[in-house]
Amino acid sequence: AASPERMRTDVAFWLYAEQKITGNLSVIAQYSRCPTVADGCRAFYGGGLACKAGRCDIGLYSCYADFADTYEWASELTFRYELSSILTLQPAMHYVVNPETRSVVGMLRLSVSI
């Protein structure tokens, strides 16, 4: 006979804060915790800076994720330029570290607002 399924409940909480420091500079902080999880992400910490300068946005963000069996640390440097009222171009560079690898990943995003 098959055993009955047991229902499991995990508790998690998440905090996010963004505060303007000057007219065009903001600081960002994130934190989440799931103390009851057996596998998956148990905790996440992140922080960064965002700066607005005319038609440009520049951001630097770094985060750490604590998984049940591993970890990952990642940082991103990004620059978004407003080409027109409906087009933005955003290159980004990511640096990712975990026990198995260190990677640098580049990305180029073109956004269209309709």
C-alpha positions in Angstrom: 0.0 0.0 0.0 1.2 3.5 -0.8 1.9 5.8 2.0 -0.3 8.9 2.3 1.2 12.2 1.1 2.3 14.5 4.0 1.5 18.2 3.6 4.5 20.4 4.4 4.5 24.1 5.1 7.6 26.3 4.8 7.8 29.8 6.3 9.6 32.5 4.5 9.9 36.3 4.7 11.3 38.9 2.3 12.4 42.5 2.8 13.2 45.1 0.2 14.2 48.7 0.7 15.1 51.4 -1.7 16.2 54.8 -0.4 17.2 57.9 -2.4 20.4 59.3 -0.9 20.7 62.4 -3.2 18.6 63.7 -6.1 19.9 61.0 -8.5 21.6 58.3 -6.3 19.7 55.5 -4.5 20.7 52.6 -2.4 18.9 49.2 -2.6 18.8 46.4 -0.1 17.1 42.9 -0.1 16.9 40.1 2.4 15.0 36.9 2.5 15.0 33.9 4.8 13.3 30.6 4.7 14.4 28.8 8.0 12.1 25.8 7.5 13.2 24.8 4.0 15.1 21.5 3.6 16.3 22.1 0.1 16.5 25.2 -2.1 17.4 28.7 -1.0 17.5 29.3 2.7 18.7 32.9 2.7 19.3 35.7 0.2 21.2 39.0 0.8 21.6 41.7 -1.7 22.6 45.4 -2.0 23.5 47.9 -4.6 23.5 51.5 -5.9 21.5 53.1 -8.7 22.3 56.4 -10.3 20.2 58.4 -12.7 22.1 60.9 -14.9 19.9 62.5 -17.6 18.9 59.8 -20.1 21.2 57.2 -18.5 20.8 54.9 -15.5 23.8 53.1 -14.0 23.5 50.3 -11.5 25.8 48.1 -9.4 24.3 45.2 -7.4 25.8 42.3 -5.5 24.0 39.4 -3.9 24.6 36.2 -2.0 22.3 33.1 -2.0 22.7 30.4 0.6 21.2 27.1 -0.6 20.8 23.9 1.4 23.7 22.3 -0.3 25.7 25.1 -1.9 25.9 28.9 -2.3 26.1 31.5 -5.1 27.5 35.0 -5.1 26.8 37.3 -8.0 27.5 40.9 -9.0 26.1 43.0 -11.8 27.2 46.3 -13.4 24.6 47.7 -15.8 24.0 50.8 -17.8 20.7 51.7 -19.4 20.5 54.4 -22.1 17.2 55.9 -23.3 17.5 56.0 -27.1 14.1 57.6 -27.5 10.8 57.9 -25.6 10.0 54.2 -26.4 13.5 52.6 -26.8 16.2 51.8 -24.3 19.5 49.9 -24.7 20.9 48.2 -21.6 24.3 46.3 -21.6 25.1 44.4 -18.4 28.1 42.5 -17.1 27.5 39.7 -14.5 30.2 38.0 -12.4 29.0 34.8 -10.8 30.8 32.6 -8.2 29.7 29.2 -6.8 31.7 26.2 -5.6 31.9 24.8 -9.1 32.6 27.8 -11.3 33.5 31.4 -11.7 31.8 33.0 -14.7 31.6 36.4 -16.4 28.4 36.8 -18.4 27.6 39.7 -20.7 24.1 40.7 -21.7 22.6 43.3 -24.1 18.9 44.1 -23.7 16.8 46.3 -26.1 13.5 47.4 -24.6 10.5 48.8 -26.5 7.7 50.4 -24.6 4.3 50.4 -26.4 
